Amino acid sequence: MPVTLVVGGQWGDEGKAKIIDYLARHMDYVVRFQGGANAGHTVVVGKQRFAFHLVPSGILYPDVTCVLGGGMVIDPSALVAEIEGVAERGIDVKGRILVSSQAHLVLPYHFALDAGSEARRNDGGIGTTKRGISPAYADKVRRDGIRMSDLLRRDKDLEELLRMRIREKNRRLKAMGETTVSPRKVVSSLFEARRTIKPIVCDTRPILWDAVEVGKRVLCEGAQGALLDIDHGTYPYVTSSSATAGGAAIGSGLPPSSFGRVVGIFKAYCTRVGNGPFPTEDFGAQGDRLRDIGNEYGTTTGRSRRCGWFDAVAARTVVRLNGVTEIALTKLDVLDTFTRIKVCTSYKAGRNTLDTFPADAHQLESVKPHYETLPGWEEPTAGKRLAQLPPAALAYVQALEDLAGCRVGLLSTGPERRAIIKIPRAGTVSARRAVAT
């Protein structure tokens, strides 16, 4: 069975965790392939709310093995706290979490460097979560990072490596005018976390290769979204890893040929956290309304999200970039009370019309969105089956399909685990509704 890949279709916060949770129930392995604790995935099960930052949300299913892939950067103390927090809520994690020996560590000096670098930018800052992600990836590229495999070294060798890196980073922090980190505290903290993490560190690649070869079901999940990808996003206002489908093979160790299903997650509108261009942002009452109804506040930071209308130019670019085979559309219910709903169908750049999302963020900052306005449905969609959805809601979904150039296979109408609709493959949305009826 080909591997299923889930990617965020916008600037992150698309509701990936709920879709991953829905798909994970049929999986044997769930693999996180990039990013770190700067991501926040929230799953609502009944009255319980689970917020994951490092551990894949597939941990909620007892038969799923969760893998933290080599493309990740991992704060060891945060990982231990998350594992313990999940276990305290009655979820058996024994033998169900594996950490790639290739993954890099995020250490206290990375946090200090992140905050210092952000404060000193002359462009207003990227708007990072200040979780040390960028400096950790920078160390990886400079080839002086510390990896999970280093936790398997002898105590003396690990401490020597760690103290050498701390001396180097403290010199840099001092030059920046930032507070240096305590070598003793960093060493003590890492050795404490190591007791929990060391037994679950291994080369996860052959485990996944063997799983695919014998027909096990594997799901790879990304963090953030395609428009934040280090190469294809709105650079420099991006994350520090490859959040697109191309990054999945690198970050998981699975061959590209193994990915047969690519699910792109899109909100029925758009949001963005942090700085950077956002063509369809609504600065008025409608944007505030989307934020309030959608509870658009970051899982990781609590920051309010910038809100606006669905951007079909960005969506169809993301579909083609990632080879998306189906869309999972989330938060349709947030639009239930809107009389009219805008959708961006193209951009105006001077005298030119753009149908593709620009690769240059500076060009993107100057475009003007061209909108089509669709009628709202002004009735609840939450908890309804496909056959019960209002015709105007179906027409909206159909319009997004046509504009994005990809079918909607899953439709989420609320935060609850059960509030999700699987849409048949053939025909228009209305025709598929008739089939479902």
C-alpha positions in Angstrom: 0.0 0.0 0.0 1.5 3.4 -0.9 2.3 5.8 1.9 -0.2 8.6 2.7 1.3 12.1 3.0 -0.4 15.0 4.7 0.8 18.5 4.0 -0.5 21.9 5.1 -1.8 23.9 2.1 -1.6 27.4 3.5 0.5 29.1 6.2 0.0 26.4 8.8 -2.8 26.1 11.3 -5.0 24.5 8.7 -6.4 21.9 11.1 -3.9 19.1 10.1 -4.1 17.4 13.5 -7.8 16.5 13.1 -7.3 15.1 9.6 -4.2 13.2 10.7 -6.2 11.8 13.6 -9.0 10.8 11.2 -6.5 9.0 8.9 -4.4 7.6 11.6 -7.1 5.2 12.8 -6.3 3.0 9.8 -2.5 3.3 10.0 0.3 1.2 11.5 2.8 4.0 11.6 2.5 7.8 11.8 5.7 9.7 10.9 6.5 13.4 11.6 9.1 14.4 9.0 10.1 18.0 9.8 9.9 21.0 12.1 10.0 21.0 15.9 8.0 22.3 18.9 7.1 25.4 16.9 4.2 23.4 15.6 0.9 22.8 17.5 -1.5 20.1 16.5 -4.8 20.0 18.4 -7.2 17.0 18.6 -10.6 17.1 20.3 -11.9 13.7 21.5 -15.2 14.1 23.3 -14.6 16.5 26.1 -10.8 16.0 26.0 -8.5 18.3 24.1 -5.0 17.1 23.2 -2.3 19.5 22.1 0.7 17.9 20.4 4.0 19.7 19.5 6.4 16.9 18.8 4.7 13.6 19.2 2.5 12.6 16.2 -1.2 12.8 17.0 -1.5 9.2 16.0 -0.4 8.3 19.5 -4.1 8.4 20.5 -4.7 5.1 18.7 -3.2 2.1 20.6 -2.1 0.1 17.6 -0.1 3.0 16.0 3.6 3.4 16.3 4.7 7.1 16.2 8.0 8.0 14.6 9.8 11.4 15.0 11.8 11.5 11.8 15.3 12.6 11.0 14.2 15.8 9.4 13.0 17.1 12.8 14.8 19.3 15.3 13.7 18.2 18.8 13.9 20.0 22.2 14.7 17.0 24.4 13.1 18.4 27.6 9.9 19.3 25.7 9.8 15.8 24.2 10.1 14.2 27.6 7.4 16.5 29.1 5.1 15.7 26.2 5.6 12.0 26.5 5.0 12.1 30.2 1.9 14.3 29.7 0.4 11.9 27.3 1.1 9.0 29.6 -0.5 10.8 32.5 -3.7 11.0 30.6 -4.0 7.2 30.4 -2.4 6.6 27.0 0.0 3.7 26.8 3.2 5.0 25.1 5.4 2.0 25.8 7.1 0.8 22.7 5.0 3.2 20.6 7.3 6.1 20.1 10.6 5.9 18.1 13.0 8.8 17.6 15.3 8.9 14.5 19.0 9.0 15.4 19.4 11.5 12.6 17.1 14.1 14.2 18.9 17.2 15.7 18.6 18.6 19.2 17.3 22.0 20.1 19.2 23.2 23.2 18.9 26.2 25.4 21.5 28.2 23.5 19.3 27.9 20.4 16.5 29.6 22.2 18.8 32.5 23.2 20.2 32.8 19.7 16.7 32.7 18.2 15.4 35.5 20.4 18.5 37.6 19.9 18.5 37.3 16.1 14.8 38.1 15.9 15.2 41.2 18.0 18.1 42.5 15.8 16.5 42.1 12.4 16.0 45.4 10.7 12.9 44.3 8.8 10.6 44.0 11.8 11.4 40.4 12.5 10.1 37.2 11.0 7.6 36.6 13.7 9.1 33.3 14.9 7.9 31.3 17.9 11.4 31.8 19.4 11.6 28.0 20.0 15.2 27.8 18.8 14.1 26.1 15.5 16.1 28.3 13.0 19.4 28.2 15.0 19.1 24.4 15.3 18.6 24.0 11.6 21.5 26.5 11.0 23.7 24.3 13.1 22.6 21.3 11.1 23.5 23.0 7.8 26.8 24.2 9.3 27.5 20.6 10.3 28.1 21.3 14.0 24.7 20.3 15.3 24.2 17.7 18.0 22.0 14.7 16.9 20.0 12.1 18.7 22.7 9.6 17.8 25.0 11.6 20.1 22.9 10.6 23.0 24.1 7.1 22.5 27.7 8.0 23.1 29.5 7.4 26.4 28.7 9.9 29.1 32.2 11.5 29.0 32.2 11.9 25.2 28.7 13.4 25.1 29.5 15.9 27.9 32.8 16.9 26.1 30.9 17.5 22.8 28.2 19.4 24.6 30.5 21.7 26.6 32.5 22.4 23.4 29.3 23.5 21.6 28.2 25.6 24.6 31.5 27.5 24.6 31.1 28.3 20.9 27.6 29.5 21.3 28.3 31.5 24.4 31.0 33.4 22.6 28.4 34.3 19.9 25.8 35.2 22.5 28.2 37.4 24.3 29.1 39.2 21.0 25.4 39.8 20.4 25.0 41.3 23.9 22.8 38.4 24.9 22.8 36.5 28.2 25.0 33.3 28.0 23.7 29.9 29.0 25.0 27.9 32.0 27.1 24.9 30.9 26.3 23.1 34.1 22.5 23.6 33.7 22.5 22.6 30.0 24.5 19.5 30.6 22.4 18.5 33.6 19.1 19.1 31.7 20.1 17.1 28.7 21.4 14.2 30.8 18.1 14.2 32.6 16.1 14.1 29.4 18.5 11.5 28.0 17.3 8.9 30.5 13.9 8.8 28.9 14.9 9.4 25.3 17.9 7.2 24.9 16.0 3.9 24.8 13.7 5.0 22.0 16.5 6.4 19.7 17.3 4.3 16.7 17.8 4.3 12.9 14.1 4.5 12.0 14.7 4.2 8.2 14.9 0.4 7.9 12.0 0.1 10.2 9.9 2.2 7.8 11.3 0.5 4.7 10.4 -2.9 6.0 7.0 -1.7 7.0 6.2 -0.5 3.5 7.6 -3.6 1.9 5.3 -5.9 3.9 2.2 -3.8 3.3 2.0 -1.9 6.6 0.1 1.3 6.4 2.2 4.4 6.9 1.1 8.1 7.3 3.6 10.9 7.0 2.6 14.2 8.6 4.2 17.6 8.1 4.1 20.7 10.3 3.5 24.3 9.3 2.3 24.7 5.7 3.6 24.8 2.1 3.5 28.6 2.0 6.0 28.5 4.9 8.4 26.1 3.2 12.0 27.3 3.3 12.4 27.0 -0.5 8.8 27.5 -1.9 7.3 29.7 0.8 7.2 33.5 1.2 10.9 33.8 2.0 12.3 35.2 4.3 9.0 34.9 6.2 9.1 31.1 6.3 10.0 28.3 8.6 13.4 26.7 8.5 12.5 23.3 7.0 10.9 21.7 4.0 7.2 21.6 4.7 6.2 20.5 1.2 5.9 17.0 -0.2 9.5 17.1 -1.3 10.6 17.3 2.3 8.7 14.2 3.3 11.1 11.8 1.6 14.2 13.5 3.1 12.7 13.9 6.6 11.3 10.4 6.9 13.9 8.4 4.9 11.2 6.9 2.7 11.8 6.9 -1.1 9.7 9.3 -3.1 8.2 6.5 -5.0 6.4 5.2 -1.9 4.1 8.2 -1.6 0.9 7.4 -3.5 -1.7 9.6 -1.7 -1.0 13.3 -0.9 -3.7 15.0 1.2 -3.5 18.8 1.2 -5.2 20.5 4.2 -6.8 23.8 3.5 -9.1 26.0 5.7 -12.3 27.2 4.0 -10.7 30.7 4.5 -7.1 31.7 5.2 -5.0 32.6 8.3 -1.4 33.5 9.0 0.7 33.9 12.1 3.7 36.2 12.2 4.9 38.7 9.6 5.0 38.4 5.9 2.7 39.0 2.9 -0.9 37.9 3.0 -2.8 39.1 0.0 -6.3 38.1 1.1 -6.0 39.4 4.7 -9.1 41.2 5.9 -8.2 44.1 8.2 -11.8 45.0 9.0 -14.8 43.6 10.9 -15.0 40.5 8.7 -11.5 39.5 9.6 -12.2 40.0 13.3 -15.3 37.9 12.9 -13.4 35.0 11.3 -10.9 35.2 14.1 -13.5 35.2 16.9 -15.7 32.4 15.4 -12.8 30.3 14.3 -10.9 30.8 17.6 -7.9 31.7 15.6 -5.2 31.7 18.3 -2.0 29.7 18.1 -1.7 26.4 19.8 2.0 26.9 20.5 2.2 30.6 21.3 -1.4 31.8 21.9 -0.8 34.6 19.4 -3.9 35.8 17.4 -3.9 34.8 13.8 -4.3 37.2 10.9 -7.5 36.2 9.0 -8.8 36.6 5.5 -10.5 34.9 2.6 -9.7 31.7 0.7 -6.8 32.3 -1.8 -7.3 30.1 -4.8 -4.2 31.4 -6.5 -2.1 30.1 -3.6 -4.2 26.9 -3.4 -3.8 25.8 -7.0 0.0 26.5 -6.8 0.3 24.4 -3.7 -1.8 21.6 -5.3 0.6 21.5 -8.3 3.8 21.9 -6.2 2.9 19.0 -3.9 1.1 16.7 -6.3 -1.9 16.9 -4.1 -4.3 14.0 -4.9 -7.2 15.2 -2.7 -8.0 18.2 -0.5 -9.2 18.0 3.1 -11.2 21.2 3.7 -11.5 22.3 7.3 -13.5 24.8 9.3 -16.4 25.1 6.8 -18.6 25.7 9.8 -16.8 29.0 10.7 -18.5 30.5 7.6 -22.0 29.4 8.6 -23.2 32.8 9.6 -21.8 34.8 6.7 -24.2 36.3 4.2 -21.6 36.7 1.5 -18.2 35.0 1.2 -15.3 36.2 -0.9 -12.8 34.0 -2.7 -9.6 35.3 -4.4 -9.4 34.0 -8.0 -6.4 35.9 -9.3 -4.0 38.7 -8.5 -3.5 42.0 -10.2 0.2 43.1 -10.4 0.2 46.4 -12.2 -1.4 45.7 -15.6 -0.8 42.0 -15.4 -3.1 39.3 -14.1 -1.4 36.5 -12.1 -2.8 33.0 -11.8 0.2 31.5 -10.0 1.5 32.4 -6.6 4.7 34.4 -7.0 7.9 32.9 -5.9 9.1 36.3 -4.8 7.6 37.6 -1.5 8.4 41.2 -2.5 6.3 40.8 -5.6 3.6 39.2 -3.5 3.5 42.2 -1.2 2.4 44.5 -4.0 -0.3 42.3 -5.7 -4.0 43.1 -5.4 -6.4 40.2 -5.0 -9.3 39.9 -7.4 -12.4 38.5 -5.6 -15.5 36.6 -6.6 -18.3 36.8 -4.0 -20.4 33.7 -3.3 -23.6 33.5 -1.4 -23.4 32.2 2.2 -25.8 29.5 3.5 -26.6 31.1 6.9 -27.4 27.8 8.7 -25.3 25.3 10.7 -23.2 22.7 9.0 -21.6 21.3 12.1 -22.3 17.7 12.7 -24.3 17.2 9.5 -23.9 14.5 6.9 -23.1 15.4 3.2 -26.7 14.9 2.2 -27.8 17.4 4.9 -25.5 20.3 3.9 -27.1 23.4 2.5 -26.9 23.8 -1.3 -25.0 27.0 -1.0 -22.4 25.3 1.2 -22.0 22.6 -1.5 -21.7 25.2 -4.2 -18.9 26.9 -2.2 -17.0 23.6 -1.8 -17.5 23.0 -5.6 -16.1 26.4 -6.4 -13.0 25.8 -4.3 -12.5 22.5 -6.1 -12.8 24.0 -9.5 -10.5 26.9 -8.6 -7.8 24.8 -6.9 -7.9 22.1 -9.5 -8.3 19.2 -7.1 -11.2 17.3 -5.6 -12.2 17.7 -1.9 -12.2 14.2 -0.4 -12.7 15.2 3.3 -14.7 18.0 4.8 -14.5 19.1 8.4 -17.4 20.9 10.0 -16.2 21.4 13.6 -13.4 20.6 16.0 -14.9 17.3 17.2 -13.3 14.1 16.0 -16.7 13.0 14.5 -17.4 16.2 12.7 -15.9 15.1 9.4 -17.5 14.1 6.1 -15.9 11.7 3.5 -17.0 12.8 0.0 -17.3 10.2 -2.8 -14.9 10.5 -5.7 -17.0 10.7 -8.8 -18.7 13.8 -10.3 -19.5 17.2 -8.9 -20.0 17.8 -5.2 -23.7 18.0 -5.7 -23.7 14.7 -7.7 -21.5 13.1 -5.0 -24.0 14.3 -2.4 -26.8 12.5 -4.4 -24.7 9.4 -4.3 -24.2 9.7 -0.6 -27.9 10.2 -0.1 
